[in-house]
Amino acid sequence: MSSELDPRYDSIKPMYDKGKIKSFLDIFKHVPKSTVAADMGKNRARFSSQLKHLKNFSLPDLWLIGQFCRLTEVEMLKLFAKELEIQEKEKKKRPSP
């Protein structure tokens, strides 16, 4: 984790409070995945892969992103649950092969 965090993290909590951040992946519309991965000390490609397969995402990683964004664990769980719900709906929309 780098000592100086990107100032864009500071915008996440106010946007969450105003309802502009509604799901977990909304965070990455404002703070690039590459920035978050670097701050977490993770390989960028591996982190991107984790974001595509959220059921394999770890809670400690979720809490760490929450710390960067000044969001509580409960707030992060709500965002994460909403993202899983969105992905589940998308999966149902896709035709089976």
Contact map, one row per residue, 1 for C-alpha under 8 A:
1110000000000000000000000000000000000111100000000000000000000000000000000000000000000000000000000
1111100000000000000000000000000000000111100000000000000000000000000000000000000000000000000000000
1111100000000000000000000000000000000000000000000000000000000000000000000000000000000000000000000
0111110000000000000000000000000000000000000000000000000000000000000000000000000000000000000000000
0111111010000000000000000000000000000010000000000000000000000000000100000000000000000000000000000
0001111110000000000000000000000000100000000000000000000000000000000000000000000000000000000000000
0000111111100000000000000000000000000000000000000000000000000000000000000000000000000000000000000
0000011111110000000000000000011000000000000000000000000000000000000000000000000000000000000000000
0000111111110000000000000000011000000000000000000000000000000000000111000000000000000000000000000
0000001111111100000000000000000000000000000000000000000000000000000011000000000000000000000000000
0000001111111110000000000000000000000000000000000000000000000000000010000000000000000000000000000
0000000111111111000010000010010000000000000000000000000000000000000011000000000000000000000000000
0000000001111111100000000000000000000000000000000000000000000000000011100000000000000000000000000
0000000001111111110000000000000000000000000000000000000000000000000000000000000000000000000000000
0000000000111111111110000000000000000000000000000000000000000000000000000000000000000000000000000
0000000000011111111111000000000000000000000000000000000000000000000000000000000000000000000000000
0000000000001111111110000000000000000000000000000000000000000000000000000000000000000000000000000
0000000000000111111110000000000000000000000000000000000000000000000000000000000000000000000000000
0000000000000011111111000000000000000000000000000000000000000000000000000000000000000000000000000
0000000000000011111111000000000000000000000000000000000000000000000000000000000000000000000000000
0000000000010011111111110110000000000000000000000000000000000000000000000000000000000000000000000
0000000000000001001111110100000000000000000000000000000000000000000000000000001001000000000000000
0000000000000000000011111110000000000000000000000000000000000000000000000000011111100000000000000
0000000000000000000011111110000000000000000000000000000000000000000000000001001101100000000000000
0000000000000000000000111111100000000000000000000000000000000000000000000000000000100000000000000
0000000000000000000011111111110000000000000000000000000000000000000000000000000000000000000000000
0000000000010000000010111111111000000000000000000000000000000000000000000000000000000000000000000
0000000000000000000000001111111110000000000000000000000000000000000000000000000000000000000000000
0000000000000000000000001111111100000000000000000000000000000000000000000000000000000000000000000
0000000110010000000000000111111100000000000000000000000000000000000000000000000000000000000000000
0000000110000000000000000011111110110000000000000000000000000000000000000000000000000000000000000
0000000000000000000000000001111111110000000000000000000000000000000000000000000000000000000000000
0000000000000000000000000001001111111000000100110000000000000000000000000000000000000000000000000
0000000000000000000000000000000111111100000100000000000000000000000000000000000000000000000000000
0000010000000000000000000000001111111110000000000000000000000000000000000000000000000000000000000
0000000000000000000000000000001111111111000000000000000000000000100000000000000000000000000000000
0000000000000000000000000000000011111111111100100000000000000000000000000000000000000000000000000
1100000000000000000000000000000001111111111100000000000000000000000000000000000000000000000000000
1100100000000000000000000000000000111111110000000000000000000000000000000000000000000000000000000
1100000000000000000000000000000000011111110000000000000000001001000000000000000000000000000000000
1100000000000000000000000000000000001111111000000000000000000000000000000000000000000000000000000
0000000000000000000000000000000000001111111101100000000000000000000000000000000000000000000000000
0000000000000000000000000000000000001100111111100000000000000000000000000000000000000000000000000
0000000000000000000000000000000011001100011111110000000000000000000000000000000000000000000000000
0000000000000000000000000000000000000000001111111000000000000000000000000000000000000000000000000
0000000000000000000000000000000000000000011111111100000000000000000000000000000000000000000000000
0000000000000000000000000000000010001000011111111110000000000000000000000000000000000000000000000
0000000000000000000000000000000010000000000111111111000000000000000000000000000000000000000000000
0000000000000000000000000000000000000000000011111111100000000000000000000000000000000000000000000
0000000000000000000000000000000000000000000001111111110110000000000000000000000000000000000000000
0000000000000000000000000000000000000000000000111111110010000000000000000000000000000000000000000
0000000000000000000000000000000000000000000000011111110000000000000000000000000000000000000000000
0000000000000000000000000000000000000000000000001111111110000000000000000000000000000000000000000
0000000000000000000000000000000000000000000000000111111110000000000000000000000000010000000000000
0000000000000000000000000000000000000000000000000000111110000000000000000000000000000000000000000
0000000000000000000000000000000000000000000000000100111111000000000000000000000000000000000000000
0000000000000000000000000000000000000000000000000110111111101100000000000000000000000000000000000
0000000000000000000000000000000000000000000000000000000111111100000000000000000000000000000000000
0000000000000000000000000000000000000000000000000000000011111110000000000000000000000000000000000
0000000000000000000000000000000000000000000000000000000001111111000000000000000000000000000000000
0000000000000000000000000000000000000001000000000000000011111111100000000000000000000000000000000
0000000000000000000000000000000000000000000000000000000011111111110000000001000000000000000000000
0000000000000000000000000000000000000000000000000000000000111111111000011001000000000000000000000
0000000000000000000000000000000000000001000000000000000000011111111100000000000000000000000000000
0000000000000000000000000000000000010000000000000000000000001111111110000000000000000000000000000
0000000000000000000000000000000000000000000000000000000000000111111111111001000000000000000000000
0000000000000000000000000000000000000000000000000000000000000011111111110000000000000000000000000
0000100010000000000000000000000000000000000000000000000000000001111111100000000000000000000000000
0000000011111000000000000000000000000000000000000000000000000000111111100000000000000000000000000
0000000011011000000000000000000000000000000000000000000000000000011111110000000000000000000000000
0000000000001000000000000000000000000000000000000000000000000000011111111011000000000000000000000
0000000000000000000000000000000000000000000000000000000000000010011001111111000000000000000000000
0000000000000000000000000000000000000000000000000000000000000010010000111111100000000000000000000
0000000000000000000000000000000000000000000000000000000000000000000000011111110000000000000000000
0000000000000000000000000000000000000000000000000000000000000000000000111111111000000000000000000
0000000000000000000000010000000000000000000000000000000000000110010000111111111100000000000000000
0000000000000000000000000000000000000000000000000000000000000000000000001111111110000000000000000
0000000000000000000000100000000000000000000000000000000000000000000000000111111111000000000000000
0000000000000000000001110000000000000000000000000000000000000000000000000011111111100000000000000
0000000000000000000000110000000000000000000000000000000000000000000000000001111111110000000000000
0000000000000000000000100000000000000000000000000000000000000000000000000000111111111000000000000
0000000000000000000001110000000000000000000000000000000000000000000000000000011111111100000000000
0000000000000000000000111000000000000000000000000000000000000000000000000000001111111110000000000
0000000000000000000000000000000000000000000000000000010000000000000000000000000111111111000000000
0000000000000000000000000000000000000000000000000000000000000000000000000000000011111111100000000
0000000000000000000000000000000000000000000000000000000000000000000000000000000001111111110000000
0000000000000000000000000000000000000000000000000000000000000000000000000000000000111111111000000
0000000000000000000000000000000000000000000000000000000000000000000000000000000000011111111100000
0000000000000000000000000000000000000000000000000000000000000000000000000000000000001111111110000
0000000000000000000000000000000000000000000000000000000000000000000000000000000000000111111111000
0000000000000000000000000000000000000000000000000000000000000000000000000000000000000011111111000
0000000000000000000000000000000000000000000000000000000000000000000000000000000000000001111111100
0000000000000000000000000000000000000000000000000000000000000000000000000000000000000000111111100
0000000000000000000000000000000000000000000000000000000000000000000000000000000000000000011111110
0000000000000000000000000000000000000000000000000000000000000000000000000000000000000000000111111
0000000000000000000000000000000000000000000000000000000000000000000000000000000000000000000001111
0000000000000000000000000000000000000000000000000000000000000000000000000000000000000000000000111
